[in-house]
Amino acid sequence: MINHLYHAYIKNDRQKQLLEMANTLSDSFSKRAENIDKEGRFPFENFNELKKSGYVGLTVPEKFGGEAIDLYEFVMLQERIATGDAATALSIGWHLGLMLEMRDEQTWSDDVFERLSNLIMNENALFNRAASEPATGSPTRGGMPQTKAIHKDGKWILNGRKSFTSMAPGLQYALVSSQIGDTGEKGFFLVNMKAQGVEIEEKWDTMSMRGTRSDDLVLHNVSLPEDALIEGPENPKNELPKAWLLHIPACYLGVAIAARNEAIDFAKTYSPNSLPGPIKEVPEVQRKIGEMELELMRAREMMYSVALRWVAEPEKRSFMGPELAAVKHVATNSAARVVDLAMRIVGARALFKDNPMQRHYRDVRAGLHNPPMDDAVISMLAGNALNQHESS
């Protein structure tokens, strides 16, 4: 059954069927979420289900066997998956987003697209970019990677370290950013995670999103074939904003929805003997529920409307950077506010380790540290406003 929260956003039968798939997966993931979080392990069981369902190939182009879902469908599915297990949703979002990004930007050759699509469709391979480094921070800030690729005897030799490599234990391939020799240029290299010299160093010991296992990827004299360079200086440049990153706010809104659901269930069933009925009748509890609904409505309407405009008006995409960034800012901050309100409804019970609310509280905080950062968004919006005012 489709959750009423999605009725307003479903546009056609295809989306209804896709959401039913996400419902089934999310409900299954929710049963394991607590143990995965406690153990801080990668959710291999969840990813086996994602593979069996065909979810991992949803953004692959149709001509290569995928469903070619668009941005609007992507955020809807990711939000629903996150209500079951946020770490699984955020992780698979990087994989799906990679193919969606390349479909939008068209910077890969058909040969590369077909090659990677076949790996996904035929082998259920999982991909992610490995671009963050301890010295450079988030790649969205524009730092040059310290990882270096040397061309020698018809091979590429990679050395370096990557941090925040989500899904590290479950990846079959990583797209590793690297300096190309001494050219001052950078590119992305396709690295088989089973290649000699590839090591996963378990650094992911966080309070939030523990199941993403965003460990360090260490590369020591990794030998790669000539065609491992799949994005280099000669690839066409595309200045489109990274719309696929909307999977980040979608994920954290999913966390907020899960917390909201827990709080409402609690309010409907908890009846202290000091009251004639459940606490849902208490005006202050009703006010907090109303505030949660308002926060979710505002953030979700913004996210879905911007995603739909990206799909429906491709000619305007190059100008949508500020809106896309604003969605992330509004959604992640609203999600944190919703979880806080939900915990206030549940009260001290929300702090117990066997209560899912404390996991939602920890997970939702991570959204504030995913790109783009709040300061960068606010600065961008201020600069645009000032520039537009001067030219008007």
VENZI-V936332 format. One record per residue. N is the residue number from 0. RES is the residue in one small letter. PHI is phi in degrees with one decimal (NA if undefined). Layout:
N_RES_PHI ; N_RES_PHI
This chain:
0_m_NA ; 1_i_-77.6 ; 2_n_-59.6 ; 3_h_-61.4 ; 4_l_-64.7 ; 5_y_-108.9 ; 6_h_-56.1 ; 7_a_-70.5 ; 8_y_-102.9 ; 9_i_-76.7 ; 10_k_-102.1 ; 11_n_-159.7 ; 12_d_-64.2 ; 13_r_-58.5 ; 14_q_-65.8 ; 15_k_-62.7 ; 16_q_-66.7 ; 17_l_-62.3 ; 18_l_-69.0 ; 19_e_-63.9 ; 20_m_-61.2 ; 21_a_-64.0 ; 22_n_-58.6 ; 23_t_-61.6 ; 24_l_-64.6 ; 25_s_-62.1 ; 26_d_-62.5 ; 27_s_-68.4 ; 28_f_-63.4 ; 29_s_-62.6 ; 30_k_-72.3 ; 31_r_-107.2 ; 32_a_-58.0 ; 33_e_-64.0 ; 34_n_-67.2 ; 35_i_-61.4 ; 36_d_-66.5 ; 37_k_-61.4 ; 38_e_-83.2 ; 39_g_61.1 ; 40_r_-111.9 ; 41_f_-74.3 ; 42_p_-82.3 ; 43_f_-57.5 ; 44_e_-60.8 ; 45_n_-63.0 ; 46_f_-72.2 ; 47_n_-63.9 ; 48_e_-69.1 ; 49_l_-61.1 ; 50_k_-69.9 ; 51_k_-63.2 ; 52_s_-78.8 ; 53_g_88.4 ; 54_y_-60.4 ; 55_v_-67.2 ; 56_g_-105.9 ; 57_l_-64.9 ; 58_t_-96.2 ; 59_v_-68.0 ; 60_p_-56.9 ; 61_e_-59.7 ; 62_k_-67.7 ; 63_f_-108.7 ; 64_g_101.7 ; 65_g_-90.7 ; 66_e_-94.1 ; 67_a_52.0 ; 68_i_-62.6 ; 69_d_-95.4 ; 70_l_-60.9 ; 71_y_-61.7 ; 72_e_-65.9 ; 73_f_-58.0 ; 74_v_-68.7 ; 75_m_-63.6 ; 76_l_-66.7 ; 77_q_-66.1 ; 78_e_-61.6 ; 79_r_-67.5 ; 80_i_-59.6 ; 81_a_-67.9 ; 82_t_-66.9 ; 83_g_-88.0 ; 84_d_-154.8 ; 85_a_-64.6 ; 86_a_-64.0 ; 87_t_-65.0 ; 88_a_-62.7 ; 89_l_-62.4 ; 90_s_-65.2 ; 91_i_-68.5 ; 92_g_-62.8 ; 93_w_-66.0 ; 94_h_-64.5 ; 95_l_-63.9 ; 96_g_-64.0 ; 97_l_-58.7 ; 98_m_-71.3 ; 99_l_-64.8 ; 100_e_-59.3 ; 101_m_-71.0 ; 102_r_-64.6 ; 103_d_-70.6 ; 104_e_-87.7 ; 105_q_56.2 ; 106_t_-99.3 ; 107_w_-87.4 ; 108_s_-71.9 ; 109_d_-60.0 ; 110_d_-63.1 ; 111_v_-66.5 ; 112_f_-58.7 ; 113_e_-66.4 ; 114_r_-61.6 ; 115_l_-72.1 ; 116_s_-62.6 ; 117_n_-64.0 ; 118_l_-64.0 ; 119_i_-71.6 ; 120_m_-74.5 ; 121_n_-94.0 ; 122_e_-118.6 ; 123_n_55.9 ; 124_a_-68.0 ; 125_l_-103.3 ; 126_f_-121.9 ; 127_n_-156.8 ; 128_r_-77.8 ; 129_a_-118.3 ; 130_a_-125.5 ; 131_s_-74.3 ; 132_e_-139.1 ; 133_p_-56.9 ; 134_a_-82.0 ; 135_t_-109.0 ; 136_g_71.4 ; 137_s_-64.9 ; 138_p_-64.5 ; 139_t_-67.4 ; 140_r_-83.7 ; 141_g_90.3 ; 142_g_-69.5 ; 143_m_-79.2 ; 144_p_-63.0 ; 145_q_-86.7 ; 146_t_-59.7 ; 147_k_-129.1 ; 148_a_-115.9 ; 149_i_-109.6 ; 150_h_-89.5 ; 151_k_-149.3 ; 152_d_53.9 ; 153_g_74.6 ; 154_k_-127.6 ; 155_w_-105.6 ; 156_i_-114.7 ; 157_l_-106.5 ; 158_n_-138.2 ; 159_g_160.6 ; 160_r_-138.8 ; 161_k_-117.9 ; 162_s_-107.4 ; 163_f_53.3 ; 164_t_-88.2 ; 165_s_-60.2 ; 166_m_70.1 ; 167_a_-45.5 ; 168_p_-70.0 ; 169_g_-103.3 ; 170_l_-73.5 ; 171_q_-95.5 ; 172_y_-141.9 ; 173_a_-123.6 ; 174_l_-97.4 ; 175_v_-97.6 ; 176_s_-77.5 ; 177_s_-156.8 ; 178_q_-66.6 ; 179_i_-103.3 ; 180_g_56.0 ; 181_d_-109.6 ; 182_t_-79.7 ; 183_g_79.6 ; 184_e_-101.8 ; 185_k_-130.4 ; 186_g_-154.0 ; 187_f_-116.4 ; 188_f_-114.1 ; 189_l_-83.2 ; 190_v_-116.4 ; 191_n_-73.7 ; 192_m_-67.5 ; 193_k_-95.6 ; 194_a_-66.8 ; 195_q_-63.4 ; 196_g_94.9 ; 197_v_-94.1 ; 198_e_-134.7 ; 199_i_-102.5 ; 200_e_-102.3 ; 201_e_-76.5 ; 202_k_-110.2 ; 203_w_-82.9 ; 204_d_-125.0 ; 205_t_-113.3 ; 206_m_-89.6 ; 207_s_-119.8 ; 208_m_47.0 ; 209_r_-64.2 ; 210_g_-74.0 ; 211_t_-71.3 ; 212_r_44.0 ; 213_s_-82.7 ; 214_d_-78.5 ; 215_d_-81.2 ; 216_l_-107.3 ; 217_v_-108.4 ; 218_l_-119.2 ; 219_h_-124.7 ; 220_n_50.1 ; 221_v_-78.7 ; 222_s_-91.5 ; 223_l_-125.7 ; 224_p_-70.2 ; 225_e_-54.4 ; 226_d_-83.4 ; 227_a_-70.0 ; 228_l_-77.3 ; 229_i_-100.4 ; 230_e_-135.8 ; 231_g_-131.5 ; 232_p_-59.1 ; 233_e_-81.7 ; 234_n_-66.1 ; 235_p_-60.6 ; 236_k_-88.2 ; 237_n_-133.6 ; 238_e_-99.4 ; 239_l_-63.4 ; 240_p_-65.5 ; 241_k_-84.1 ; 242_a_-63.9 ; 243_w_-62.2 ; 244_l_-67.7 ; 245_l_-63.4 ; 246_h_-63.5 ; 247_i_-69.5 ; 248_p_-60.6 ; 249_a_-60.3 ; 250_c_-61.9 ; 251_y_-74.8 ; 252_l_-68.1 ; 253_g_-61.7 ; 254_v_-61.1 ; 255_a_-62.6 ; 256_i_-63.8 ; 257_a_-60.9 ; 258_a_-66.4 ; 259_r_-58.9 ; 260_n_-62.8 ; 261_e_-61.8 ; 262_a_-66.2 ; 263_i_-66.9 ; 264_d_-58.7 ; 265_f_-64.5 ; 266_a_-62.9 ; 267_k_-80.8 ; 268_t_-115.5 ; 269_y_-84.4 ; 270_s_-129.1 ; 271_p_-67.7 ; 272_n_-71.3 ; 273_s_-82.9 ; 274_l_-122.6 ; 275_p_-75.4 ; 276_g_-158.0 ; 277_p_-66.2 ; 278_i_-69.9 ; 279_k_-62.5 ; 280_e_-84.2 ; 281_v_-75.7 ; 282_p_-54.5 ; 283_e_-66.9 ; 284_v_-66.0 ; 285_q_-62.0 ; 286_r_-63.7 ; 287_k_-65.9 ; 288_i_-62.6 ; 289_g_-62.0 ; 290_e_-67.1 ; 291_m_-61.2 ; 292_e_-61.8 ; 293_l_-65.5 ; 294_e_-61.4 ; 295_l_-65.5 ; 296_m_-61.5 ; 297_r_-62.3 ; 298_a_-69.7 ; 299_r_-70.0 ; 300_e_-60.1 ; 301_m_-65.2 ; 302_m_-63.8 ; 303_y_-68.9 ; 304_s_-69.4 ; 305_v_-68.7 ; 306_a_-62.8 ; 307_l_-66.9 ; 308_r_-67.2 ; 309_w_-59.0 ; 310_v_-73.6 ; 311_a_-83.6 ; 312_e_-128.6 ; 313_p_-59.7 ; 314_e_-68.2 ; 315_k_-101.2 ; 316_r_-59.7 ; 317_s_-65.5 ; 318_f_-103.1 ; 319_m_-96.5 ; 320_g_-54.0 ; 321_p_-61.2 ; 322_e_-64.3 ; 323_l_-62.2 ; 324_a_-66.0 ; 325_a_-64.3 ; 326_v_-59.0 ; 327_k_-60.8 ; 328_h_-61.4 ; 329_v_-64.5 ; 330_a_-65.9 ; 331_t_-69.5 ; 332_n_-72.3 ; 333_s_-65.4 ; 334_a_-60.6 ; 335_a_-62.6 ; 336_r_-66.0 ; 337_v_-62.9 ; 338_v_-63.7 ; 339_d_-62.1 ; 340_l_-63.3 ; 341_a_-60.9 ; 342_m_-67.9 ; 343_r_-67.5 ; 344_i_-69.1 ; 345_v_-73.1 ; 346_g_81.9 ; 347_a_-61.7 ; 348_r_-59.2 ; 349_a_-66.3 ; 350_l_-89.5 ; 351_f_-72.5 ; 352_k_-66.5 ; 353_d_-89.7 ; 354_n_-100.4 ; 355_p_-61.9 ; 356_m_-61.6 ; 357_q_-68.0 ; 358_r_-69.9 ; 359_h_-61.5 ; 360_y_-61.9 ; 361_r_-69.9 ; 362_d_-65.4 ; 363_v_-66.4 ; 364_r_-65.3 ; 365_a_-63.8 ; 366_g_-60.6 ; 367_l_-69.6 ; 368_h_-109.4 ; 369_n_-86.4 ; 370_p_-74.5 ; 371_p_-77.3 ; 372_m_-74.6 ; 373_d_-55.8 ; 374_d_-63.9 ; 375_a_-68.3 ; 376_v_-65.7 ; 377_i_-62.2 ; 378_s_-63.1 ; 379_m_-62.3 ; 380_l_-65.2 ; 381_a_-64.8 ; 382_g_-60.9 ; 383_n_-63.0 ; 384_a_-62.1 ; 385_l_-65.9 ; 386_n_-65.9 ; 387_q_-68.7 ; 388_h_-66.5 ; 389_e_-65.8 ; 390_s_-90.6 ; 391_s_-86.4
